[in-house]
Every structure is written in structure tokens, then in C-alpha cells.
Amino acid sequence: MPNIDETKFDILYENWLKVSQRENTMDEYGQLIFLRDLSDRWNTKKRRYIIEESA
């Protein structure tokens, strides 16, 4: 995940809402903030596991 500054994060968040068709809530915003804040640490790891939610 690329490191994202606050300005680019707001754009990413708006796009995320459109693509995912989710509501603009603090839960959604908080989940992406969590991922953004951990991206520096995760980018140095040898392995990453991605879990996809399906309907």
C-alpha cells in the first residue's frame, strides 16, 4: 500500500465510497485511517495476507 498524505487520503476515501457503495460513516473512515497509518510498517514486511469479503 502506498504511503498517502492527508490530501490524497481524502480523494482515496471518496473513491472508496463510490467503488464499494458503502455509506460515509466514521467506521468506514476509521478503517481506512487504520490501514493508512500501518502502511509504513506493512511495506517493510516480507509477507502480507489479504482477506477479501464476499457478499
N, C-alpha and C positions, 0 to 999 in steps of 0.2 A: 504494500500500500504506500503510495507516495506521501511524503510529508506535505501537509496542507496548512497554509496560513488561514487566518480568520476570514478574510475576504473570499478566498477560493472555497472555503468550507461552506459559506452561506450559499454559494452557487451550487456546490455539490448537494447540499441538503435540499434545495428547491428541485433539482433534477431527480434526486432520490424519491421525493414525494410523488412526482409525476410518473416515474417508471414503476414504482412499487404500488401506486394507487392507495397509499396509506394516508391517514389523517395527520395533520400538523399538530402533534401533541408533544409535551415535554418528554414522554417516554421515547418517541422516535428520535427527537433531537438529542436526548441523553445517550442513546445507544450509539449514534454516530460520533458524538463527542468522545465517548469511551474509546471507540476504535481509533479515532484521530490521535488521541493522547498516547495510545500504546504503539502507534505505528513506528516510532523511532526504535523502540525496544524490539518489536517484532521483526523489523527489517534486518536485524543483526543475527537472527536465529537461523539455524541450518534447515529446520523443517517447520512447516506450517500445515495445520489441518483446517479444512474449510467444511463447514456443515451447511447444507442448503435446506431451507424449509420448503416443503412442497404442500400444495393445497390438498 
